[in-house]
Amino acid sequence: MISPPDLDNRRTSILGIPLWGRAAVLGLLVITAVSTWFLNGWLSQNFTESTRNRAELRLVLYSGNIQSELQRNSVVPLLLARDPVIATALRDMNFATISQRLIDLQNEIGAASIELLDASGRTVGATDRNILGTMRANDAAFVDARRTPDTVFQTQELDSGAFSFTFSRAVRDGRDVLGVVVVSADLSKFERSWAGFADAVALVESSGRIVLATEPRWRGRSLEEALAIRDAPSAIARAFRATTDWTQPAPDAFLRGEAVLRSEVRVPFRGWRIVSFTRYDSVREQVNAALALVLTGFALLLALTFYILSRRAYTQSAVFLRESEELRALNARLQREIAARVRMQKDLAVAEQTLAQSSKLASLGEMSASVSHELNQPLAAMKTYLAGARLLLKRKRTEEALASFQRIDDLIDRMGAIARTLKSFARKGGEAFAPIDLRTCVADALTMTEPLLRDSRVLLVRTVPPDPVMIMGDSVRVEQVIVNLVRNAVDATRGINAPQIDIILSQGETAKLTIRDNGAGIADIDSLFEPFYTTKPAGQGVGLGLAISSGIVQDHGGRLTAMNPGDGGAVFEAEFPRYIAPEDKTP
């Protein structure tokens, strides 16, 4: 005879599985399906972003290579135009050694070709001797170079469908034009190197025309026209495209019937852009591999659930006893922790009083050290100007020496302004704030650091917008921030081959000042803005420059950040709230 409890168990089970077990298995299957669906979308998005980031990093490298090649070739016409041998040959019409000289120079710089044209447009010297004597009087490179004293850049489509990139400059004797130097940059080598990757890459000039591309049919067209060039898809290709639309995020474009990601990076040369199209194949493979692991885990979990459900005997009393013992132990541990916390609160009150007194003493020490640090920069500049003035006086160049003395007088005024400014470091002061132009602050700061930059042989690249970049602030304190960052960048590039500092001023929702160097980078970026932290040798810094600069930027309502970019060096960004005049504000 079956007892009532056994009868209830029979009623609540089917094939030996309790009803709650069936609900658990069904719930696990639902969770598996829902998790797989959402995980597919999440992984696709993350792997897509990862693939896009890798493509953008490659484009940044390509952009740097193109910019470096163009900059290296752009200097050659200027050097040749000032070469006395070239000028003498054009005056005397003696070109016996010119071609060999140009060939030697081509081997050093890696240019595609170098030509020398006389005043009539005839080729009198060239790295390709087969074109000697040809007339190029009607070429744009020759005509435009005669009209301007600067170097002229030309992009011209050739009969083969490729493009040539030339820099030309006139060789002048006073106002007379003796000839024209034409240098062609070899950018096709980058096009050949891009072909080794699966991505399709295109270089687009400012007019929207493609001048370099891994797809030869794209040259001379816009991106829209290039993407429209594709073969008619077959029925299988159309079905594959329809399947891809729901298994992965919406593609940026279709290339040869396949979904691709589009990445774009600006080339800092005449508004050029470089664009790449990356296939989704690698994304899909990674997503499928991750989903396979997840489904395997759910399968193992389902097998474990069936194993647990197959066990019919449970010792509930042992579980309750173990839980009771754990609760008693937990209660005793909580009582001990409460007593320890009471003691800690008493000790904390005493520690807070001690810390308040220590903070006052630390503030006094930091203020005295900051005065020495901030006045050290004008003193160093004054020493440089005094040395220059002494040399000018010895050479009896009195007016230039007086100019140096005037700069020293300005620096003395500036030291007084710095001393007045340091008084406001300990308090929040806004009474001295006024609308200022960040472009003027950058110019004044670079004037102070000009001797340091010149002695260090650092290439300074300054990029500022033509319109004013207005903020509300104190110009002296903002200039101190710029001087500190520039001096740190100079110190970071010591011992570096071809040191370079880029200063970029831009404005959008905020006014942003970016200072970048190609030094060794930042070793400990977390401790960078802490007072008295420095990587310089003893006697060359007290570690307060960046801490003070960060405080100044914060007083102006902005923030100062630092980072190590992937291509080396260090980048500091100072963001300030933009100032908008009341008459410019819309109601």
C-alpha positions in Angstrom: 0.0 0.0 0.0 1.3 3.4 -1.0 1.5 6.0 1.7 0.2 9.6 1.0 3.7 11.2 0.7 4.7 8.5 -1.8 1.5 9.1 -3.7 2.2 12.8 -3.9 5.7 12.1 -5.3 4.2 9.8 -8.0 1.7 12.5 -9.0 4.4 15.3 -9.2 6.8 13.3 -11.4 6.8 11.9 -14.9 9.2 9.2 -16.0 11.0 9.7 -12.7 11.6 13.4 -13.2 9.9 15.8 -10.7 7.8 18.6 -12.1 10.2 21.2 -10.7 13.0 19.4 -12.5 11.2 19.6 -15.8 10.7 23.4 -15.2 14.4 23.7 -14.5 15.4 22.0 -17.7 12.9 24.0 -19.8 14.1 27.2 -18.2 17.7 26.3 -18.9 16.9 25.7 -22.6 15.1 29.1 -22.8 18.1 30.8 -21.1 20.5 29.1 -23.5 18.5 30.3 -26.6 18.1 33.9 -25.2 21.8 34.0 -24.1 23.0 32.8 -27.5 20.9 35.4 -29.3 22.1 38.3 -27.2 25.7 37.0 -26.9 25.8 36.8 -30.7 24.9 40.5 -31.0 27.2 41.6 -28.2 30.2 39.6 -29.4 29.6 40.8 -33.0 29.6 44.4 -31.8 32.8 44.0 -29.7 34.8 42.0 -32.3 33.6 44.5 -34.9 34.9 47.4 -32.9 38.2 45.5 -32.3 38.6 44.9 -36.0 37.8 48.5 -36.7 40.4 49.7 -34.2 43.1 47.6 -35.7 42.2 48.9 -39.2 42.4 52.5 -37.9 45.8 51.8 -36.3 47.0 50.5 -39.7 45.6 53.6 -41.4 47.4 55.9 -38.9 50.7 54.1 -39.8 49.9 54.5 -43.5 49.1 58.2 -43.0 52.4 58.7 -41.2 54.4 57.0 -44.0 52.7 59.2 -46.6 53.2 62.4 -44.7 56.9 61.5 -44.0 57.5 60.8 -47.7 55.8 64.0 -48.9 57.7 66.1 -46.3 61.0 64.6 -47.2 60.5 65.3 -50.9 59.1 68.8 -50.4 62.4 70.0 -49.0 64.4 68.9 -52.0 63.2 71.7 -54.4 64.1 74.3 -51.8 67.6 72.9 -51.3 68.2 72.6 -55.0 66.9 76.1 -55.7 69.4 77.5 -53.3 72.3 75.2 -54.6 75.0 77.5 -56.1 76.1 74.7 -58.4 72.6 74.5 -60.0 72.4 78.3 -60.2 75.8 78.6 -61.8 75.0 75.8 -64.3 71.8 77.7 -65.4 73.6 81.0 -65.8 76.5 79.4 -67.8 74.3 76.9 -69.6 76.8 74.2 -68.7 74.9 71.0 -67.6 77.6 68.4 -68.0 77.5 67.2 -64.4 73.9 68.2 -63.4 72.2 64.9 -64.3 74.8 62.8 -62.3 74.3 65.2 -59.3 70.6 64.7 -59.4 70.9 60.9 -59.7 73.1 60.9 -56.6 70.6 63.0 -54.7 67.8 60.7 -55.8 69.5 57.6 -54.4 69.8 59.4 -51.0 66.2 60.6 -50.6 64.4 57.9 -52.6 62.4 60.3 -54.9 60.7 58.9 -58.0 62.5 61.4 -60.3 64.2 64.8 -60.2 64.3 67.2 -63.2 65.9 70.6 -63.9 64.2 72.9 -66.4 65.8 76.0 -67.8 64.0 79.3 -68.2 62.4 78.2 -71.5 61.0 75.0 -70.0 63.6 72.6 -71.6 64.8 69.6 -69.6 68.5 70.2 -69.0 69.1 67.8 -66.2 67.2 64.7 -65.1 67.6 61.4 -63.2 66.2 59.8 -66.4 68.6 60.8 -69.1 66.1 59.7 -71.8 64.0 62.8 -71.3 66.8 65.3 -71.6 65.9 68.0 -74.1 62.2 67.6 -73.9 60.1 70.7 -73.6 57.8 71.2 -70.6 57.0 74.8 -70.9 53.2 74.1 -70.8 53.3 71.8 -67.8 51.5 73.1 -64.7 54.5 72.3 -62.5 56.7 74.7 -64.6 54.1 77.4 -65.1 53.0 77.6 -61.4 56.5 77.5 -60.1 57.4 80.6 -62.1 54.5 82.5 -60.7 55.3 82.1 -57.0 58.4 82.2 -54.9 57.2 79.1 -52.9 57.3 75.4 -53.6 54.3 74.3 -55.7 52.7 70.8 -55.3 50.9 69.2 -58.2 48.9 66.0 -58.6 48.5 64.9 -62.2 46.8 61.8 -63.7 49.0 59.9 -66.1 48.0 58.0 -69.3 48.4 54.7 -67.5 45.7 55.7 -64.9 48.2 56.2 -62.1 49.0 59.6 -60.5 52.2 61.6 -60.2 53.0 63.8 -57.2 55.4 66.6 -57.9 57.0 69.4 -56.0 58.4 72.3 -58.1 60.2 75.5 -57.3 61.8 78.2 -59.3 65.6 78.9 -59.2 65.9 82.7 -59.0 68.6 85.2 -59.4 67.1 88.2 -57.8 63.8 88.7 -59.7 65.0 86.7 -62.7 63.9 83.1 -63.1 66.9 80.9 -64.1 65.0 77.6 -64.2 62.7 75.3 -62.3 63.4 72.2 -60.2 60.8 69.4 -60.3 60.8 66.5 -57.8 58.4 63.6 -58.1 57.5 61.7 -54.9 57.2 57.9 -55.1 53.9 57.2 -53.4 53.2 54.1 -55.5 55.4 52.0 -53.3 52.9 52.4 -50.5 50.1 51.3 -52.8 52.1 48.1 -53.5 52.7 47.5 -49.8 49.0 47.9 -49.1 48.2 45.2 -51.6 49.7 42.6 -49.2 46.8 42.9 -46.8 43.2 41.8 -47.1 41.9 45.3 -46.7 41.0 47.5 -49.7 42.8 50.9 -49.1 42.3 54.2 -51.0 44.0 57.6 -50.6 41.6 60.5 -51.3 42.7 64.1 -52.0 40.7 67.1 -50.8 38.6 67.2 -54.0 37.3 63.7 -53.3 39.2 62.0 -56.1 41.1 58.8 -55.3 44.8 59.1 -56.2 46.1 55.8 -54.7 44.2 52.6 -54.3 44.7 48.8 -54.0 41.9 48.5 -56.6 43.3 50.0 -59.9 39.8 50.7 -61.2 39.2 53.2 -58.3 41.9 55.7 -59.3 40.5 59.0 -60.5 37.0 58.3 -59.1 35.2 59.3 -56.0 34.6 56.8 -53.2 30.9 56.5 -54.1 31.7 55.8 -57.7 34.4 53.3 -56.7 32.1 51.3 -54.5 29.4 51.3 -57.2 31.8 49.4 -59.5 31.0 45.7 -58.9 29.9 42.7 -60.8 26.3 41.6 -60.8 25.8 39.3 -57.8 24.7 35.7 -58.4 21.7 34.1 -56.7 24.1 32.5 -54.1 25.7 35.8 -53.4 22.3 37.5 -52.9 21.3 34.7 -50.5 24.6 35.1 -48.6 24.1 38.8 -48.3 20.6 38.3 -46.9 22.0 35.8 -44.4 24.7 38.2 -43.3 22.3 41.0 -42.7 20.8 39.3 -39.6 23.9 37.4 -38.3 26.0 40.5 -37.9 25.7 44.3 -37.5 24.7 46.4 -40.5 27.8 46.7 -42.7 29.2 50.0 -43.7 29.4 49.0 -47.4 29.5 46.1 -49.8 32.7 45.4 -51.7 32.7 42.7 -54.4 29.4 41.4 -52.9 30.9 41.1 -49.4 30.1 43.2 -46.3 32.9 45.4 -45.2 33.8 47.8 -42.4 34.8 51.3 -43.4 37.6 53.1 -41.5 38.9 56.6 -42.3 41.9 58.6 -41.0 42.9 62.2 -42.0 46.3 62.7 -43.6 47.8 66.0 -42.3 48.5 67.2 -45.9 46.2 69.4 -47.9 43.0 67.8 -46.5 43.8 64.3 -47.8 42.1 61.2 -46.3 43.0 57.5 -46.3 40.1 55.0 -46.2 40.1 51.2 -45.8 37.5 48.5 -46.2 37.9 45.5 -44.0 36.0 42.2 -44.5 33.8 40.7 -41.8 35.2 37.2 -42.1 37.5 37.4 -39.1 34.7 38.8 -37.0 32.3 36.0 -37.9 35.0 33.4 -37.2 35.7 34.8 -33.7 32.0 35.1 -32.9 31.3 31.5 -34.0 34.2 30.2 -31.9 33.0 32.0 -28.8 29.4 30.8 -29.3 30.7 27.3 -29.7 32.4 27.5 -26.3 29.3 29.0 -24.7 27.0 26.3 -26.1 29.4 23.6 -24.9 29.2 25.1 -21.5 25.4 25.1 -21.5 25.4 21.5 -22.7 27.6 20.5 -19.8 25.4 22.5 -17.5 22.3 20.7 -18.8 24.1 17.3 -18.3 24.9 18.3 -14.8 21.2 19.3 -14.2 20.1 15.8 -15.3 22.7 14.3 -13.0 21.4 16.3 -10.1 17.8 15.4 -10.9 18.6 11.7 -11.0 19.7 11.8 -7.3 16.5 11.2 -5.3 17.9 11.2 -1.8 18.7 14.4 -0.1 19.8 14.7 3.6 18.0 17.9 4.5 18.8 17.6 8.2 22.6 17.7 7.5 22.1 20.7 5.4 20.1 22.5 8.1 22.7 21.6 10.8 25.6 22.9 8.6 23.7 26.1 8.0 23.0 26.6 11.7 26.7 26.1 12.5 27.7 28.6 9.8 25.2 31.2 11.2 26.5 30.8 14.7 30.1 31.3 13.5 29.0 34.3 11.4 27.3 35.9 14.3 30.4 35.5 16.5 32.6 37.0 13.7 30.2 40.0 13.2 30.4 40.7 16.9 34.2 40.8 16.8 34.2 43.0 13.7 31.8 45.5 15.4 34.1 45.8 18.4 37.1 46.3 16.0 35.2 49.0 14.1 34.5 50.9 17.3 38.2 50.9 18.1 39.1 52.0 14.6 36.7 55.0 14.7 38.3 56.2 17.9 41.8 55.9 16.3 40.5 57.6 13.1 39.4 60.7 15.0 42.9 61.1 16.4 44.5 60.5 12.9 42.3 63.1 11.3 43.5 65.8 13.7 47.1 64.8 13.1 46.6 64.7 9.3 45.1 68.2 9.3 48.2 69.6 11.0 50.5 67.7 8.6 48.5 69.1 5.6 49.1 72.7 6.8 52.9 72.0 7.0 52.9 70.3 3.6 51.1 73.2 2.0 53.8 75.6 3.3 56.6 73.5 1.8 54.9 73.0 -1.5 54.3 76.8 -1.9 58.0 77.6 -1.2 59.1 75.0 -3.7 56.6 76.2 -6.4 57.9 79.8 -6.2 61.4 78.5 -6.9 60.2 76.4 -9.8 58.0 79.0 -11.5 60.7 81.7 -11.3 63.4 79.4 -12.7 62.0 79.6 -16.2 62.2 83.4 -16.7 65.6 83.4 -15.0 66.9 80.8 -17.5 65.6 82.9 -20.4 67.1 86.1 -19.0 70.5 84.3 -18.8 70.2 83.3 -22.5 69.3 86.9 -23.5 72.1 88.4 -21.5 74.6 86.1 -23.2 73.3 87.1 -26.5 73.3 90.8 -25.7 76.9 90.6 -24.5 77.9 89.0 -27.8 76.0 91.6 -29.8 77.6 94.4 -27.9 81.1 93.0 -28.7 80.1 93.0 -32.4 78.8 96.6 -32.0 75.2 95.6 -32.9 73.7 98.0 -30.5 70.1 98.0 -31.7 69.8 94.2 -31.5 71.4 94.3 -28.0 68.8 96.8 -26.9 66.1 94.5 -28.2 67.5 91.7 -26.0 67.5 94.1 -23.0 63.9 95.0 -23.7 63.1 91.3 -23.6 64.9 91.0 -20.3 62.8 93.9 -19.0 59.7 92.1 -20.2 60.8 88.9 -18.4 61.4 90.9 -15.2 57.8 92.2 -15.4 56.7 88.6 -16.1 58.5 87.4 -12.9 56.6 90.0 -11.0 53.4 88.8 -12.5 54.3 85.2 -11.6 55.0 86.2 -8.1 51.6 87.8 -7.9 50.0 84.8 -9.5 51.5 82.3 -7.1 49.6 84.1 -4.3 46.4 82.9 -5.8 47.4 79.2 -5.9 46.0 78.6 -2.4 42.6 80.0 -3.0 39.9 80.0 -5.7 40.2 83.4 -7.4 38.2 84.5 -10.4 38.5 88.3 -10.1 41.5 88.5 -12.5 39.8 86.4 -15.2 39.0 88.0 -18.5 38.3 86.9 -22.1 41.7 85.8 -23.6 42.7 84.3 -27.0 44.6 81.0 -26.5 46.4 81.7 -29.8 48.1 84.7 -28.1 49.0 82.7 -25.0 50.6 80.0 -27.2 52.6 82.7 -29.1 53.8 84.4 -25.9 54.8 81.1 -24.3 56.8 80.1 -27.4 58.5 83.4 -27.4 59.8 82.7 -23.9 60.9 79.2 -24.8 62.4 80.2 -28.2 66.1 80.1 -27.0 65.5 76.6 -25.4 63.9 75.3 -28.6 66.7 76.7 -30.7 69.5 75.3 -28.6 67.8 71.9 -28.4 67.4 71.7 -32.2 63.8 70.6 -31.8 61.4 70.8 -34.7 58.3 72.7 -33.6 55.1 72.1 -35.6 52.4 74.6 -34.6 48.8 74.2 -35.8 46.4 76.9 -34.8 43.0 77.9 -36.3 42.6 81.2 -38.2 39.7 82.3 -35.9 40.2 83.4 -32.3 40.0 80.6 -29.6 38.5 82.5 -26.7 38.3 81.4 -23.1 37.7 83.1 -19.8 40.9 83.0 -17.7 44.2 84.6 -16.6 46.7 84.8 -19.5 49.8 84.7 -17.3 48.7 81.4 -15.6 47.7 79.9 -18.9 51.1 80.8 -20.4 52.8 79.2 -17.5 51.0 75.9 -18.2 52.1 76.0 -21.9 55.7 76.9 -20.9 55.8 73.9 -18.4 54.4 71.5 -21.0 56.8 72.7 -23.7 59.9 72.5 -21.4 58.9 69.0 -20.4 58.5 68.0 -24.0 62.0 69.3 -24.8 63.5 67.4 -21.9 61.6 64.2 -23.0 63.2 64.5 -26.5 66.8 64.9 -25.4 68.9 62.2 -27.0 66.1 61.4 -29.6 67.1 61.4 -33.3 65.1 64.1 -35.1 63.2 65.4 -32.0 59.8 67.0 -32.8 57.1 68.7 -30.8 53.6 69.2 -32.2 51.4 72.0 -30.7 47.7 71.7 -31.9 45.0 74.2 -30.9 41.5 73.3 -31.9 38.0 74.3 -30.7 34.6 72.5 -30.7 32.5 72.2 -27.7 35.6 73.0 -25.7 38.9 74.7 -26.5 41.6 72.0 -26.7 45.4 72.5 -26.6 47.4 69.4 -27.5 51.2 69.1 -27.0 52.8 66.0 -28.4 56.5 64.9 -28.5 58.3 61.9 -30.0 60.3 61.1 -26.8 60.5 58.0 -24.7 56.9 58.4 -23.3 55.6 58.4 -19.7 56.9 55.6 -17.5 54.5 56.0 -14.5 51.4 57.8 -15.8 49.4 57.3 -12.6 51.8 59.3 -10.5 52.5 62.0 -13.1 50.4 64.8 -11.6 51.4 64.1 -8.0 53.5 66.9 -6.3 57.3 66.3 -6.0 57.1 63.4 -8.5 59.8 63.8 -11.1 61.9 61.6 -13.5 64.6 64.3 -13.9 68.0 64.1 -12.2 68.6 65.9 -9.0 68.9 69.7 -9.4 67.0 69.8 -12.7 63.4 69.7 -11.4 61.4 69.4 -8.2 58.4 67.7 -9.6 55.9 70.5 -9.2 55.5 71.7 -12.8 52.7 69.3 -13.8 51.0 69.4 -10.4 50.8 73.2 -10.6 49.8 73.1 -14.3 47.0 70.7 -13.5 45.8 73.0 -10.7 45.8 76.0 -13.0 43.8 74.2 -15.7 41.3 73.1 -13.0 41.0 76.6 -11.7 39.9 77.6 -15.2 37.2 75.0 -15.3 39.1 72.6 -17.5 41.2 69.5 -17.1 44.8 68.4 -18.0 45.3 64.8 -19.1 48.3 62.8 -20.4 48.6 59.6 -22.4 51.1 57.4 -24.2 50.0 57.0 -27.8 50.7 53.7 -29.6 53.3 55.2 -31.9 55.6 56.4 -29.2 56.2 59.7 -27.3 53.7 61.4 -25.0 50.6 63.5 -25.5 49.3 66.2 -23.0 45.8 67.7 -23.6 44.5 70.8 -21.8 40.8 71.4 -22.3 39.1 74.7 -21.4 35.5 75.9 -21.5 35.0 78.1 -24.5 34.0 81.8 -23.9 31.1 83.0 -26.0 30.5 86.8 -26.0 27.0 87.9 -24.8 26.2 89.4 -28.3 27.1 86.0 -29.9 24.7 84.0 -27.7 21.4 83.1 -29.3 18.3 83.7 -27.2 
